[in-house]
Amino acid sequence: MPISLKLPSLDDNPILLAETRPHKINEFIQKLPFGDPITAATNLVDELQILNSQKVAFANRLNALELYRPTAIQIYQDLIPHFSNASLPLTKNERAFADVAVQLWQEFAFGYKFALIDLQNKILNLNSSKSTAQVVHRAIHALREIALVHHLCYRSPSSSLWAELHQLYFCALQQSAEKLAVRDQLAVNNVSSVNLVYTQVLLMALADPQHLAIADILKTDVYLSNIAEHAELRPLGLVENPAGVFLIALDGNKPPTPFAKNQDVPDGTTDILLVTVNLARQIHQHIKLLQEGVVPDDGYLPSYALEGHYEDLLSRLIKNFGKVQQRVFSRTKKSDGIELGIGLIAAHHLLQEGSSTFAKVHNIEGAIKPSRWQVLNVGAGGYALRKFSSSQASARIGDVVAMKNSKSKQWELAVLRWANMNDMNQLDVGLELISPSAVAFTAKFESSAMEGEILLLPELSAIKQAASVITARGFCKAGDTLTLNSANKPSKILINKLAERTARFERFQYDLI
């Protein structure tokens, strides 16, 4: 298939010559203001743009890029915290850090793609496969990091990015370079390959990061980088069981799709399969060990995996890499408005129809005013909403939400399950309804003075949902007894089984005592 890579135009008469001398590049790196990552990144982007605007010998270009790359990785890792701990939508300052991170890796992608073209144009190259493996690996890695930044900002990677990823991998296949070892400081044992880095991008897309909290996106990225070797890329062949099998069109511009959902006849010349069966088995083994209170000693999970609730994350990954998920309910388009109170404190305040004592003490009245959102569509289980540009609301995946439309007399309770920033910089979110009503209380422990907001949800026998209580994460655990402040007389509840945990709250079944 023809290869078409996106590249900047070359300047035949540049004013500034690109620096390729190693000692000069090292001098430039040493002078970068590492304490100010956005300035350091901008300075490095400027230098790379000069390199990517001129004709430079293959060896000189590759050596320069390899000298800059470790510094770029260091600066990039310093940029991430400035936009990966934020609520949605990002502020102007937070977007600036994300944008420069994308620019940084875009320039590296350009540089390595130029190197690939120069390599392909060489008349004689005795080590073409090895060199191809290196430059394709680096180009795919750069695009992988761009995709990760998009995921962290809840933006979908562009179709052009997917097209280039697939084409680069196809180039490696043509040179039989996809499995050759490539040295990489970010990889396990400092060794990677085109197969491995390409698989990492594919798996991250299948992890459905728009449904993950930002901290979980970062955890997933690290985990999949470690465990990607258990997934398999292979040519088309007989598929007896489509579970855990995904189709990749290397001449296309889309992420992998479940083989069972493909309606076109696969093309053996450009289509390949990603098989995640063994990967799912490995994840299942990790879940089993965590349930037994044991952190696997294979290096795939951090030592604090038990405290970090990795079991929740891994259980989700099993679903994404296994059986194809089916939508149960259809959705109906709507054009309406709805009021939201986002977060436990806001929901508590609105359900009380008064001022939360906690909110008064901490002077956060402005944060608990309901915001108005546009309804895009409605299903039996939830809503798709869009934030009005005039709204000052912010949100995170896993927030509990109190919601009420113009026809409702009471606040319903929902969970914010997914988010997406569209091409027009508008924030879209998906809410799943969990209860038609709830009661807000302040609860405290018998043995301490600690208290906090909780929400009591009624039993819903129609859907076999037991009565439950929502608390902040870590506020209590199974077996605890809480005293509720009530207008009548104090009541007590015994916390039982954990029903759900998100990045923002925990929901337990409970008994009145």
Sequence and secondary structure as in RCSB ss.txt:
>XXXX:A:sequence
MPISLKLPSLDDNPILLAETRPHKINEFIQKLPFGDPITAATNLVDELQILNSQKVAFANRLNALELYRPTAIQI
YQDLIPHFSNASLPLTKNERAFADVAVQLWQEFAFGYKFALIDLQNKILNLNSSKSTAQVVHRAIHALREIALVH
HLCYRSPSSSLWAELHQLYFCALQQSAEKLAVRDQLAVNNVSSVNLVYTQVLLMALADPQHLAIADILKTDVYLS
NIAEHAELRPLGLVENPAGVFLIALDGNKPPTPFAKNQDVPDGTTDILLVTVNLARQIHQHIKLLQEGVVPDDGY
LPSYALEGHYEDLLSRLIKNFGKVQQRVFSRTKKSDGIELGIGLIAAHHLLQEGSSTFAKVHNIEGAIKPSRWQV
LNVGAGGYALRKFSSSQASARIGDVVAMKNSKSKQWELAVLRWANMNDMNQLDVGLELISPSAVAFTAKFESSAM
EGEILLLPELSAIKQAASVITARGFCKAGDTLTLNSANKPSKILINKLAERTARFERFQYDLI
>XXXX:A:secstr
           SS SS     HHHHHHHHHTS TTSHHHHHHHHHHHHHHHTTS   HHHHHHHHHHHHHHHHHH
HHHHTHHHHT  BS  HHHHHHHHHHHHHHHHHHHHHHHHHHHHHH S  TTHHHHHHHHHHHHHHHHHHHHHHH
HHTT    HHHHHHHHHHHHHHHHTT TTS EE TTSGGGEE HHHHHHHHHHHHHT GGGS HHHHHHHHHHHH
HHGGGSEEEE    S  TTEEEEETTSSS  EEGGG  S   TTTEEEEE HHHHHHHHHHHHHHHTT   SSSS
S TTTTTTTHHHHHHHHHHHHSS     S EEEEEEEEEEEESHHHHHHHHHTS  HHHHHTT GGGGS EEEEE
EEEESSEEEEEE TT    B TT EEEEEETT SS EEEEEEEEEE TTS EEEEEEEEES  EEEEEEESSSS 
EEEEEEE  BGGGTB  EEEEETTS  TT EEEE  SSS EEEEEEEEEEE SSEEEEEEEE 
